[in-house]
Amino acid sequence: MKFEEIKKAIMRLSTEDRLHLMREVGTEWCEAMMSNPDAMAQMMPQCREMMARMREMMSGMCRPEGQTGGKQ
């Protein structure tokens, strides 16, 4: 399979199946990326975006008891 075919196949997976795929092969992908000295620099924009999304998601979960999440 070519890259674009693999990408399209992955994007057609359900969210549950994508998470399953990441759990199964994510460690190997990370190890392969770490063997490339420029890989982390190349991934920084995506990492920053993911961290911003995670902070936003977690901000709703880390409120004091009795308060609801969401933007204020």
PDB file of N, H, CA, C and O in Angstrom:
ATOM      1  N   MET A   1       0.844  -1.192   0.000  1.00  0.00           N
ATOM      2  CA  MET A   1       0.000   0.000   0.000  1.00  0.00           C
ATOM      3  C   MET A   1       0.881   1.244   0.000  1.00  0.00           C
ATOM      4  O   MET A   1       1.971   1.265   0.571  1.00  0.00           O
ATOM      5  N   LYS A   2       0.379   2.257  -0.647  1.00  0.00           N
ATOM      6  H   LYS A   2      -0.507   2.240  -1.111  1.00  0.00           H
ATOM      7  CA  LYS A   2       1.067   3.533  -0.645  1.00  0.00           C
ATOM      8  C   LYS A   2       0.607   4.337   0.571  1.00  0.00           C
ATOM      9  O   LYS A   2      -0.428   4.050   1.173  1.00  0.00           O
ATOM     10  N   PHE A   3       1.392   5.338   0.911  1.00  0.00           N
ATOM     11  H   PHE A   3       2.232   5.572   0.422  1.00  0.00           H
ATOM     12  CA  PHE A   3       1.123   6.156   2.094  1.00  0.00           C
ATOM     13  C   PHE A   3      -0.305   6.702   2.097  1.00  0.00           C
ATOM     14  O   PHE A   3      -1.014   6.571   3.095  1.00  0.00           O
ATOM     15  N   GLU A   4      -0.727   7.304   1.004  1.00  0.00           N
ATOM     16  H   GLU A   4      -0.151   7.410   0.194  1.00  0.00           H
ATOM     17  CA  GLU A   4      -2.063   7.911   0.952  1.00  0.00           C
ATOM     18  C   GLU A   4      -3.163   6.868   1.149  1.00  0.00           C
ATOM     19  O   GLU A   4      -4.191   7.164   1.758  1.00  0.00           O
ATOM     20  N   GLU A   5      -2.959   5.662   0.642  1.00  0.00           N
ATOM     21  H   GLU A   5      -2.124   5.422   0.147  1.00  0.00           H
ATOM     22  CA  GLU A   5      -3.951   4.602   0.827  1.00  0.00           C
ATOM     23  C   GLU A   5      -4.036   4.191   2.296  1.00  0.00           C
ATOM     24  O   GLU A   5      -5.123   3.963   2.826  1.00  0.00           O
ATOM     25  N   ILE A   6      -2.878   4.102   2.941  1.00  0.00           N
ATOM     26  H   ILE A   6      -1.995   4.287   2.509  1.00  0.00           H
ATOM     27  CA  ILE A   6      -2.840   3.750   4.362  1.00  0.00           C
ATOM     28  C   ILE A   6      -3.519   4.853   5.177  1.00  0.00           C
ATOM     29  O   ILE A   6      -4.327   4.572   6.062  1.00  0.00           O
ATOM     30  N   LYS A   7      -3.187   6.102   4.874  1.00  0.00           N
ATOM     31  H   LYS A   7      -2.530   6.331   4.155  1.00  0.00           H
ATOM     32  CA  LYS A   7      -3.772   7.238   5.589  1.00  0.00           C
ATOM     33  C   LYS A   7      -5.293   7.242   5.448  1.00  0.00           C
ATOM     34  O   LYS A   7      -6.005   7.419   6.437  1.00  0.00           O
ATOM     35  N   LYS A   8      -5.795   7.050   4.230  1.00  0.00           N
ATOM     36  H   LYS A   8      -5.217   6.906   3.427  1.00  0.00           H
ATOM     37  CA  LYS A   8      -7.245   7.033   4.010  1.00  0.00           C
ATOM     38  C   LYS A   8      -7.902   5.888   4.769  1.00  0.00           C
ATOM     39  O   LYS A   8      -8.977   6.053   5.345  1.00  0.00           O
ATOM     40  N   ALA A   9      -7.246   4.719   4.766  1.00  0.00           N
ATOM     41  H   ALA A   9      -6.373   4.586   4.298  1.00  0.00           H
ATOM     42  CA  ALA A   9      -7.798   3.562   5.483  1.00  0.00           C
ATOM     43  C   ALA A   9      -7.873   3.846   6.979  1.00  0.00           C
ATOM     44  O   ALA A   9      -8.863   3.504   7.626  1.00  0.00           O
ATOM     45  N   ILE A  10      -6.841   4.464   7.529  1.00  0.00           N
ATOM     46  H   ILE A  10      -6.037   4.741   7.003  1.00  0.00           H
ATOM     47  CA  ILE A  10      -6.824   4.787   8.957  1.00  0.00           C
ATOM     48  C   ILE A  10      -7.907   5.814   9.277  1.00  0.00           C
ATOM     49  O   ILE A  10      -8.592   5.695  10.293  1.00  0.00           O
ATOM     50  N   MET A  11      -8.065   6.812   8.426  1.00  0.00           N
ATOM     51  H   MET A  11      -7.508   6.909   7.600  1.00  0.00           H
ATOM     52  CA  MET A  11      -9.051   7.854   8.678  1.00  0.00           C
ATOM     53  C   MET A  11     -10.482   7.322   8.577  1.00  0.00           C
ATOM     54  O   MET A  11     -11.402   7.925   9.129  1.00  0.00           O
ATOM     55  N   ARG A  12     -10.675   6.221   7.890  1.00  0.00           N
ATOM     56  H   ARG A  12      -9.928   5.731   7.442  1.00  0.00           H
ATOM     57  CA  ARG A  12     -12.010   5.612   7.795  1.00  0.00           C
ATOM     58  C   ARG A  12     -12.336   4.769   9.029  1.00  0.00           C
ATOM     59  O   ARG A  12     -13.489   4.385   9.227  1.00  0.00           O
ATOM     60  N   LEU A  13     -11.338   4.478   9.855  1.00  0.00           N
ATOM     61  H   LEU A  13     -10.401   4.790   9.694  1.00  0.00           H
ATOM     62  CA  LEU A  13     -11.581   3.690  11.062  1.00  0.00           C
ATOM     63  C   LEU A  13     -12.449   4.472  12.040  1.00  0.00           C
ATOM     64  O   LEU A  13     -12.462   5.703  12.035  1.00  0.00           O
ATOM     65  N   SER A  14     -13.163   3.745  12.868  1.00  0.00           N
ATOM     66  H   SER A  14     -13.152   2.745  12.872  1.00  0.00           H
ATOM     67  CA  SER A  14     -13.923   4.395  13.942  1.00  0.00           C
ATOM     68  C   SER A  14     -12.938   4.969  14.954  1.00  0.00           C
ATOM     69  O   SER A  14     -11.769   4.584  14.983  1.00  0.00           O
ATOM     70  N   THR A  15     -13.413   5.884  15.776  1.00  0.00           N
ATOM     71  H   THR A  15     -14.363   6.197  15.753  1.00  0.00           H
ATOM     72  CA  THR A  15     -12.559   6.452  16.824  1.00  0.00           C
ATOM     73  C   THR A  15     -12.017   5.349  17.716  1.00  0.00           C
ATOM     74  O   THR A  15     -10.840   5.356  18.076  1.00  0.00           O
ATOM     75  N   GLU A  16     -12.869   4.405  18.068  1.00  0.00           N
ATOM     76  H   GLU A  16     -13.825   4.399  17.775  1.00  0.00           H
ATOM     77  CA  GLU A  16     -12.449   3.290  18.923  1.00  0.00           C
ATOM     78  C   GLU A  16     -11.330   2.482  18.266  1.00  0.00           C
ATOM     79  O   GLU A  16     -10.364   2.107  18.929  1.00  0.00           O
ATOM     80  N   ASP A  17     -11.458   2.214  16.962  1.00  0.00           N
ATOM     81  H   ASP A  17     -12.243   2.520  16.423  1.00  0.00           H
ATOM     82  CA  ASP A  17     -10.429   1.446  16.262  1.00  0.00           C
ATOM     83  C   ASP A  17      -9.128   2.244  16.111  1.00  0.00           C
ATOM     84  O   ASP A  17      -8.042   1.668  16.164  1.00  0.00           O
ATOM     85  N   ARG A  18      -9.233   3.561  15.924  1.00  0.00           N
ATOM     86  H   ARG A  18     -10.116   4.029  15.881  1.00  0.00           H
ATOM     87  CA  ARG A  18      -8.010   4.386  15.857  1.00  0.00           C
ATOM     88  C   ARG A  18      -7.275   4.346  17.186  1.00  0.00           C
ATOM     89  O   ARG A  18      -6.049   4.235  17.218  1.00  0.00           O
ATOM     90  N   LEU A  19      -8.020   4.435  18.282  1.00  0.00           N
ATOM     91  H   LEU A  19      -9.015   4.525  18.256  1.00  0.00           H
ATOM     92  CA  LEU A  19      -7.388   4.360  19.601  1.00  0.00           C
ATOM     93  C   LEU A  19      -6.729   2.998  19.806  1.00  0.00           C
ATOM     94  O   LEU A  19      -5.627   2.909  20.348  1.00  0.00           O
ATOM     95  N   HIS A  20      -7.403   1.950  19.374  1.00  0.00           N
ATOM     96  H   HIS A  20      -8.298   2.022  18.934  1.00  0.00           H
ATOM     97  CA  HIS A  20      -6.853   0.599  19.468  1.00  0.00           C
ATOM     98  C   HIS A  20      -5.555   0.507  18.660  1.00  0.00           C
ATOM     99  O   HIS A  20      -4.572  -0.065  19.131  1.00  0.00           O
ATOM    100  N   LEU A  21      -5.549   1.061  17.458  1.00  0.00           N
ATOM    101  H   LEU A  21      -6.348   1.525  17.076  1.00  0.00           H
ATOM    102  CA  LEU A  21      -4.348   1.065  16.619  1.00  0.00           C
ATOM    103  C   LEU A  21      -3.206   1.804  17.310  1.00  0.00           C
ATOM    104  O   LEU A  21      -2.071   1.328  17.309  1.00  0.00           O
ATOM    105  N   MET A  22      -3.494   2.961  17.897  1.00  0.00           N
ATOM    106  H   MET A  22      -4.416   3.348  17.897  1.00  0.00           H
ATOM    107  CA  MET A  22      -2.456   3.730  18.588  1.00  0.00           C
ATOM    108  C   MET A  22      -1.881   2.951  19.768  1.00  0.00           C
ATOM    109  O   MET A  22      -0.673   2.975  20.004  1.00  0.00           O
ATOM    110  N   ARG A  23      -2.749   2.261  20.507  1.00  0.00           N
ATOM    111  H   ARG A  23      -3.730   2.241  20.314  1.00  0.00           H
ATOM    112  CA  ARG A  23      -2.258   1.456  21.639  1.00  0.00           C
ATOM    113  C   ARG A  23      -1.372   0.312  21.146  1.00  0.00           C
ATOM    114  O   ARG A  23      -0.388  -0.042  21.795  1.00  0.00           O
ATOM    115  N   GLU A  24      -1.722  -0.256  20.008  1.00  0.00           N
ATOM    116  H   GLU A  24      -2.522   0.032  19.481  1.00  0.00           H
ATOM    117  CA  GLU A  24      -0.986  -1.410  19.485  1.00  0.00           C
ATOM    118  C   GLU A  24       0.361  -1.028  18.879  1.00  0.00           C
ATOM    119  O   GLU A  24       1.347  -1.738  19.080  1.00  0.00           O
ATOM    120  N   VAL A  25       0.422   0.085  18.138  1.00  0.00           N
ATOM    121  H   VAL A  25      -0.379   0.662  17.974  1.00  0.00           H
ATOM    122  CA  VAL A  25       1.644   0.407  17.402  1.00  0.00           C
ATOM    123  C   VAL A  25       2.274   1.744  17.793  1.00  0.00           C
ATOM    124  O   VAL A  25       3.355   2.080  17.309  1.00  0.00           O
ATOM    125  N   GLY A  26       1.626   2.492  18.645  1.00  0.00           N
ATOM    126  H   GLY A  26       0.748   2.218  19.038  1.00  0.00           H
ATOM    127  CA  GLY A  26       2.112   3.821  19.012  1.00  0.00           C
ATOM    128  C   GLY A  26       3.521   3.830  19.565  1.00  0.00           C
ATOM    129  O   GLY A  26       4.313   4.706  19.216  1.00  0.00           O
ATOM    130  N   THR A  27       3.850   2.879  20.416  1.00  0.00           N
ATOM    131  H   THR A  27       3.206   2.168  20.700  1.00  0.00           H
ATOM    132  CA  THR A  27       5.188   2.834  21.009  1.00  0.00           C
ATOM    133  C   THR A  27       6.249   2.626  19.935  1.00  0.00           C
ATOM    134  O   THR A  27       7.296   3.274  19.952  1.00  0.00           O
ATOM    135  N   GLU A  28       5.974   1.724  19.008  1.00  0.00           N
ATOM    136  H   GLU A  28       5.124   1.198  18.994  1.00  0.00           H
ATOM    137  CA  GLU A  28       6.929   1.473  17.927  1.00  0.00           C
ATOM    138  C   GLU A  28       7.092   2.704  17.037  1.00  0.00           C
ATOM    139  O   GLU A  28       8.202   3.030  16.616  1.00  0.00           O
ATOM    140  N   TRP A  29       5.965   3.392  16.750  1.00  0.00           N
ATOM    141  H   TRP A  29       5.063   3.127  17.092  1.00  0.00           H
ATOM    142  CA  TRP A  29       6.062   4.600  15.943  1.00  0.00           C
ATOM    143  C   TRP A  29       6.891   5.655  16.650  1.00  0.00           C
ATOM    144  O   TRP A  29       7.709   6.324  16.018  1.00  0.00           O
ATOM    145  N   CYS A  30       6.694   5.814  17.947  1.00  0.00           N
ATOM    146  H   CYS A  30       6.029   5.270  18.460  1.00  0.00           H
ATOM    147  CA  CYS A  30       7.461   6.803  18.715  1.00  0.00           C
ATOM    148  C   CYS A  30       8.942   6.454  18.730  1.00  0.00           C
ATOM    149  O   CYS A  30       9.788   7.333  18.572  1.00  0.00           O
ATOM    150  N   GLU A  31       9.259   5.187  18.917  1.00  0.00           N
ATOM    151  H   GLU A  31       8.571   4.472  19.046  1.00  0.00           H
ATOM    152  CA  GLU A  31      10.664   4.769  18.908  1.00  0.00           C
ATOM    153  C   GLU A  31      11.306   5.052  17.557  1.00  0.00           C
ATOM    154  O   GLU A  31      12.447   5.511  17.499  1.00  0.00           O
ATOM    155  N   ALA A  32      10.588   4.783  16.475  1.00  0.00           N
ATOM    156  H   ALA A  32       9.662   4.409  16.523  1.00  0.00           H
ATOM    157  CA  ALA A  32      11.115   5.052  15.139  1.00  0.00           C
ATOM    158  C   ALA A  32      11.339   6.551  14.947  1.00  0.00           C
ATOM    159  O   ALA A  32      12.343   6.965  14.366  1.00  0.00           O
ATOM    160  N   MET A  33      10.406   7.355  15.434  1.00  0.00           N
ATOM    161  H   MET A  33       9.591   7.019  15.906  1.00  0.00           H
ATOM    162  CA  MET A  33      10.530   8.797  15.307  1.00  0.00           C
ATOM    163  C   MET A  33      11.729   9.306  16.105  1.00  0.00           C
ATOM    164  O   MET A  33      12.452  10.194  15.653  1.00  0.00           O
ATOM    165  N   MET A  34      11.933   8.743  17.283  1.00  0.00           N
ATOM    166  H   MET A  34      11.345   8.022  17.650  1.00  0.00           H
ATOM    167  CA  MET A  34      13.032   9.196  18.143  1.00  0.00           C
ATOM    168  C   MET A  34      14.403   8.869  17.554  1.00  0.00           C
ATOM    169  O   MET A  34      15.398   9.488  17.929  1.00  0.00           O
ATOM    170  N   SER A  35      14.464   7.904  16.639  1.00  0.00           N
ATOM    171  H   SER A  35      13.655   7.401  16.335  1.00  0.00           H
ATOM    172  CA  SER A  35      15.745   7.563  16.022  1.00  0.00           C
ATOM    173  C   SER A  35      16.140   8.592  14.954  1.00  0.00           C
ATOM    174  O   SER A  35      17.266   8.572  14.457  1.00  0.00           O
ATOM    175  N   ASN A  36      15.219   9.481  14.608  1.00  0.00           N
ATOM    176  H   ASN A  36      14.304   9.497  15.012  1.00  0.00           H
ATOM    177  CA  ASN A  36      15.481  10.531  13.626  1.00  0.00           C
ATOM    178  C   ASN A  36      15.746  11.827  14.394  1.00  0.00           C
ATOM    179  O   ASN A  36      14.844  12.342  15.054  1.00  0.00           O
ATOM    180  N   PRO A  37      16.972  12.364  14.317  1.00  0.00           N
ATOM    181  CA  PRO A  37      17.299  13.564  15.109  1.00  0.00           C
ATOM    182  C   PRO A  37      16.399  14.766  14.846  1.00  0.00           C
ATOM    183  O   PRO A  37      16.208  15.595  15.735  1.00  0.00           O
ATOM    184  N   ASP A  38      15.849  14.872  13.652  1.00  0.00           N
ATOM    185  H   ASP A  38      16.004  14.198  12.930  1.00  0.00           H
ATOM    186  CA  ASP A  38      15.000  16.024  13.325  1.00  0.00           C
ATOM    187  C   ASP A  38      13.520  15.763  13.563  1.00  0.00           C
ATOM    188  O   ASP A  38      12.698  16.666  13.408  1.00  0.00           O
ATOM    189  N   ALA A  39      13.178  14.547  13.934  1.00  0.00           N
ATOM    190  H   ALA A  39      13.846  13.813  14.059  1.00  0.00           H
ATOM    191  CA  ALA A  39      11.767  14.179  14.029  1.00  0.00           C
ATOM    192  C   ALA A  39      11.005  15.028  15.039  1.00  0.00           C
ATOM    193  O   ALA A  39       9.902  15.487  14.742  1.00  0.00           O
ATOM    194  N   MET A  40      11.561  15.243  16.212  1.00  0.00           N
ATOM    195  H   MET A  40      12.457  14.869  16.453  1.00  0.00           H
ATOM    196  CA  MET A  40      10.828  16.016  17.229  1.00  0.00           C
ATOM    197  C   MET A  40      10.625  17.456  16.788  1.00  0.00           C
ATOM    198  O   MET A  40       9.562  18.031  17.024  1.00  0.00           O
ATOM    199  N   ALA A  41      11.620  18.040  16.156  1.00  0.00           N
ATOM    200  H   ALA A  41      12.483  17.574  15.964  1.00  0.00           H
ATOM    201  CA  ALA A  41      11.462  19.403  15.654  1.00  0.00           C
ATOM    202  C   ALA A  41      10.363  19.449  14.603  1.00  0.00           C
ATOM    203  O   ALA A  41       9.590  20.406  14.549  1.00  0.00           O
ATOM    204  N   GLN A  42      10.294  18.422  13.772  1.00  0.00           N
ATOM    205  H   GLN A  42      10.922  17.645  13.816  1.00  0.00           H
ATOM    206  CA  GLN A  42       9.268  18.360  12.740  1.00  0.00           C
ATOM    207  C   GLN A  42       7.881  18.166  13.350  1.00  0.00           C
ATOM    208  O   GLN A  42       6.890  18.616  12.777  1.00  0.00           O
ATOM    209  N   MET A  43       7.799  17.511  14.488  1.00  0.00           N
ATOM    210  H   MET A  43       8.604  17.145  14.954  1.00  0.00           H
ATOM    211  CA  MET A  43       6.524  17.210  15.128  1.00  0.00           C
ATOM    212  C   MET A  43       6.049  18.294  16.101  1.00  0.00           C
ATOM    213  O   MET A  43       4.906  18.244  16.556  1.00  0.00           O
ATOM    214  N   MET A  44       6.888  19.261  16.425  1.00  0.00           N
ATOM    215  H   MET A  44       7.817  19.302  16.056  1.00  0.00           H
ATOM    216  CA  MET A  44       6.528  20.251  17.440  1.00  0.00           C
ATOM    217  C   MET A  44       5.224  20.986  17.147  1.00  0.00           C
ATOM    218  O   MET A  44       4.442  21.173  18.079  1.00  0.00           O
ATOM    219  N   PRO A  45       4.935  21.413  15.926  1.00  0.00           N
ATOM    220  CA  PRO A  45       3.642  22.093  15.702  1.00  0.00           C
ATOM    221  C   PRO A  45       2.457  21.196  16.062  1.00  0.00           C
ATOM    222  O   PRO A  45       1.500  21.661  16.682  1.00  0.00           O
ATOM    223  N   GLN A  46       2.509  19.925  15.683  1.00  0.00           N
ATOM    224  H   GLN A  46       3.287  19.547  15.180  1.00  0.00           H
ATOM    225  CA  GLN A  46       1.420  19.002  16.013  1.00  0.00           C
ATOM    226  C   GLN A  46       1.365  18.756  17.515  1.00  0.00           C
ATOM    227  O   GLN A  46       0.280  18.674  18.091  1.00  0.00           O
ATOM    228  N   CYS A  47       2.519  18.639  18.149  1.00  0.00           N
ATOM    229  H   CYS A  47       3.400  18.706  17.681  1.00  0.00           H
ATOM    230  CA  CYS A  47       2.556  18.416  19.599  1.00  0.00           C
ATOM    231  C   CYS A  47       1.958  19.602  20.345  1.00  0.00           C
ATOM    232  O   CYS A  47       1.199  19.421  21.297  1.00  0.00           O
ATOM    233  N   ARG A  48       2.295  20.808  19.918  1.00  0.00           N
ATOM    234  H   ARG A  48       2.912  20.956  19.144  1.00  0.00           H
ATOM    235  CA  ARG A  48       1.732  22.012  20.558  1.00  0.00           C
ATOM    236  C   ARG A  48       0.216  22.053  20.407  1.00  0.00           C
ATOM    237  O   ARG A  48      -0.503  22.383  21.350  1.00  0.00           O
ATOM    238  N   GLU A  49      -0.261  21.715  19.215  1.00  0.00           N
ATOM    239  H   GLU A  49       0.323  21.447  18.448  1.00  0.00           H
ATOM    240  CA  GLU A  49      -1.705  21.704  18.989  1.00  0.00           C
ATOM    241  C   GLU A  49      -2.386  20.656  19.867  1.00  0.00           C
ATOM    242  O   GLU A  49      -3.428  20.929  20.464  1.00  0.00           O
ATOM    243  N   MET A  50      -1.809  19.469  19.948  1.00  0.00           N
ATOM    244  H   MET A  50      -0.963  19.247  19.463  1.00  0.00           H
ATOM    245  CA  MET A  50      -2.380  18.413  20.788  1.00  0.00           C
ATOM    246  C   MET A  50      -2.383  18.828  22.250  1.00  0.00           C
ATOM    247  O   MET A  50      -3.365  18.590  22.952  1.00  0.00           O
ATOM    248  N   MET A  51      -1.308  19.443  22.724  1.00  0.00           N
ATOM    249  H   MET A  51      -0.510  19.637  22.153  1.00  0.00           H
ATOM    250  CA  MET A  51      -1.238  19.870  24.123  1.00  0.00           C
ATOM    251  C   MET A  51      -2.280  20.948  24.410  1.00  0.00           C
ATOM    252  O   MET A  51      -2.903  20.936  25.472  1.00  0.00           O
ATOM    253  N   ALA A  52      -2.472  21.870  23.484  1.00  0.00           N
ATOM    254  H   ALA A  52      -1.966  21.879  22.621  1.00  0.00           H
ATOM    255  CA  ALA A  52      -3.489  22.914  23.680  1.00  0.00           C
ATOM    256  C   ALA A  52      -4.875  22.288  23.777  1.00  0.00           C
ATOM    257  O   ALA A  52      -5.679  22.683  24.621  1.00  0.00           O
ATOM    258  N   ARG A  53      -5.157  21.313  22.916  1.00  0.00           N
ATOM    259  H   ARG A  53      -4.504  20.992  22.230  1.00  0.00           H
ATOM    260  CA  ARG A  53      -6.453  20.630  22.965  1.00  0.00           C
ATOM    261  C   ARG A  53      -6.610  19.858  24.264  1.00  0.00           C
ATOM    262  O   ARG A  53      -7.689  19.849  24.856  1.00  0.00           O
ATOM    263  N   MET A  54      -5.548  19.213  24.709  1.00  0.00           N
ATOM    264  H   MET A  54      -4.671  19.220  24.228  1.00  0.00           H
ATOM    265  CA  MET A  54      -5.608  18.442  25.955  1.00  0.00           C
ATOM    266  C   MET A  54      -5.851  19.364  27.144  1.00  0.00           C
ATOM    267  O   MET A  54      -6.642  19.039  28.030  1.00  0.00           O
ATOM    268  N   ARG A  55      -5.168  20.525  27.170  1.00  0.00           N
ATOM    269  H   ARG A  55      -4.526  20.789  26.450  1.00  0.00           H
ATOM    270  CA  ARG A  55      -5.381  21.483  28.263  1.00  0.00           C
ATOM    271  C   ARG A  55      -6.835  21.935  28.289  1.00  0.00           C
ATOM    272  O   ARG A  55      -7.443  22.035  29.355  1.00  0.00           O
ATOM    273  N   GLU A  56      -7.389  22.209  27.108  1.00  0.00           N
ATOM    274  H   GLU A  56      -6.895  22.128  26.243  1.00  0.00           H
ATOM    275  CA  GLU A  56      -8.780  22.652  27.030  1.00  0.00           C
ATOM    276  C   GLU A  56      -9.723  21.562  27.534  1.00  0.00           C
ATOM    277  O   GLU A  56     -10.656  21.838  28.289  1.00  0.00           O
ATOM    278  N   MET A  57      -9.472  20.326  27.113  1.00  0.00           N
ATOM    279  H   MET A  57      -8.714  20.102  26.500  1.00  0.00           H
ATOM    280  CA  MET A  57     -10.313  19.214  27.557  1.00  0.00           C
ATOM    281  C   MET A  57     -10.191  18.997  29.058  1.00  0.00           C
ATOM    282  O   MET A  57     -11.194  18.791  29.741  1.00  0.00           O
ATOM    283  N   MET A  58      -8.982  19.041  29.568  1.00  0.00           N
ATOM    284  H   MET A  58      -8.167  19.208  29.013  1.00  0.00           H
ATOM    285  CA  MET A  58      -8.741  18.765  30.977  1.00  0.00           C
ATOM    286  C   MET A  58      -9.225  19.898  31.875  1.00  0.00           C
ATOM    287  O   MET A  58      -9.544  19.660  33.040  1.00  0.00           O
ATOM    288  N   SER A  59      -9.286  21.112  31.363  1.00  0.00           N
ATOM    289  H   SER A  59      -9.027  21.305  30.416  1.00  0.00           H
ATOM    290  CA  SER A  59      -9.722  22.237  32.202  1.00  0.00           C
ATOM    291  C   SER A  59     -11.158  22.020  32.678  1.00  0.00           C
ATOM    292  O   SER A  59     -11.520  22.463  33.768  1.00  0.00           O
ATOM    293  N   GLY A  60     -11.964  21.355  31.887  1.00  0.00           N
ATOM    294  H   GLY A  60     -11.670  20.995  31.001  1.00  0.00           H
ATOM    295  CA  GLY A  60     -13.333  21.067  32.287  1.00  0.00           C
ATOM    296  C   GLY A  60     -13.422  19.933  33.284  1.00  0.00           C
ATOM    297  O   GLY A  60     -14.432  19.795  33.973  1.00  0.00           O
ATOM    298  N   MET A  61     -12.391  19.125  33.374  1.00  0.00           N
ATOM    299  H   MET A  61     -11.570  19.237  32.814  1.00  0.00           H
ATOM    300  CA  MET A  61     -12.401  17.970  34.274  1.00  0.00           C
ATOM    301  C   MET A  61     -11.761  18.283  35.622  1.00  0.00           C
ATOM    302  O   MET A  61     -11.930  17.524  36.576  1.00  0.00           O
ATOM    303  N   CYS A  62     -11.039  19.376  35.711  1.00  0.00           N
ATOM    304  H   CYS A  62     -10.902  19.993  34.936  1.00  0.00           H
ATOM    305  CA  CYS A  62     -10.258  19.666  36.915  1.00  0.00           C
ATOM    306  C   CYS A  62     -10.837  20.819  37.717  1.00  0.00           C
ATOM    307  O   CYS A  62     -10.097  21.544  38.383  1.00  0.00           O
ATOM    308  N   ARG A  63     -12.126  20.993  37.662  1.00  0.00           N
ATOM    309  H   ARG A  63     -12.727  20.404  37.121  1.00  0.00           H
ATOM    310  CA  ARG A  63     -12.768  22.060  38.426  1.00  0.00           C
ATOM    311  C   ARG A  63     -13.036  21.588  39.853  1.00  0.00           C
ATOM    312  O   ARG A  63     -13.178  20.391  40.104  1.00  0.00           O
ATOM    313  N   PRO A  64     -13.103  22.536  40.782  1.00  0.00           N
ATOM    314  CA  PRO A  64     -13.446  22.162  42.164  1.00  0.00           C
ATOM    315  C   PRO A  64     -14.802  21.464  42.205  1.00  0.00           C
ATOM    316  O   PRO A  64     -15.657  21.697  41.351  1.00  0.00           O
ATOM    317  N   GLU A  65     -14.984  20.621  43.189  1.00  0.00           N
ATOM    318  H   GLU A  65     -14.289  20.432  43.883  1.00  0.00           H
ATOM    319  CA  GLU A  65     -16.218  19.856  43.333  1.00  0.00           C
ATOM    320  C   GLU A  65     -17.427  20.780  43.315  1.00  0.00           C
ATOM    321  O   GLU A  65     -17.433  21.841  43.940  1.00  0.00           O
ATOM    322  N   GLY A  66     -18.459  20.348  42.575  1.00  0.00           N
ATOM    323  H   GLY A  66     -18.455  19.487  42.066  1.00  0.00           H
ATOM    324  CA  GLY A  66     -19.677  21.136  42.505  1.00  0.00           C
ATOM    325  C   GLY A  66     -19.730  22.099  41.336  1.00  0.00           C
ATOM    326  O   GLY A  66     -20.797  22.620  41.013  1.00  0.00           O
ATOM    327  N   GLN A  67     -18.597  22.343  40.698  1.00  0.00           N
ATOM    328  H   GLN A  67     -17.730  21.919  40.961  1.00  0.00           H
ATOM    329  CA  GLN A  67     -18.582  23.221  39.544  1.00  0.00           C
ATOM    330  C   GLN A  67     -18.581  22.381  38.272  1.00  0.00           C
ATOM    331  O   GLN A  67     -18.025  21.284  38.242  1.00  0.00           O
ATOM    332  N   THR A  68     -19.202  22.901  37.236  1.00  0.00           N
ATOM    333  H   THR A  68     -19.654  23.793  37.261  1.00  0.00           H
ATOM    334  CA  THR A  68     -19.206  22.183  35.974  1.00  0.00           C
ATOM    335  C   THR A  68     -18.103  22.705  35.082  1.00  0.00           C
ATOM    336  O   THR A  68     -17.574  23.797  35.287  1.00  0.00           O
ATOM    337  N   GLY A  69     -17.767  21.900  34.088  1.00  0.00           N
ATOM    338  H   GLY A  69     -18.197  21.013  33.922  1.00  0.00           H
ATOM    339  CA  GLY A  69     -16.718  22.298  33.138  1.00  0.00           C
ATOM    340  C   GLY A  69     -17.250  23.241  32.108  1.00  0.00           C
ATOM    341  O   GLY A  69     -18.362  23.760  32.212  1.00  0.00           O
ATOM    342  N   GLY A  70     -16.415  23.454  31.094  1.00  0.00           N
ATOM    343  H   GLY A  70     -15.513  23.033  31.010  1.00  0.00           H
ATOM    344  CA  GLY A  70     -16.814  24.318  30.004  1.00  0.00           C
ATOM    345  C   GLY A  70     -16.215  25.698  30.135  1.00  0.00           C
ATOM    346  O   GLY A  70     -15.604  26.042  31.147  1.00  0.00           O
ATOM    347  N   LYS A  71     -16.404  26.485  29.087  1.00  0.00           N
ATOM    348  H   LYS A  71     -16.901  26.206  28.265  1.00  0.00           H
ATOM    349  CA  LYS A  71     -15.842  27.839  29.079  1.00  0.00           C
ATOM    350  C   LYS A  71     -16.719  28.763  29.917  1.00  0.00           C
ATOM    351  O   LYS A  71     -17.936  28.603  30.000  1.00  0.00           O
ATOM    352  N   GLN A  72     -16.066  29.716  30.520  1.00  0.00           N
ATOM    353  H   GLN A  72     -15.077  29.847  30.452  1.00  0.00           H
ATOM    354  CA  GLN A  72     -16.770  30.690  31.347  1.00  0.00           C
ATOM    355  C   GLN A  72     -16.639  32.064  30.776  1.00  0.00           C
ATOM    356  O   GLN A  72     -17.170  33.020  31.341  1.00  0.00           O
TER     357      GLN A  72
END
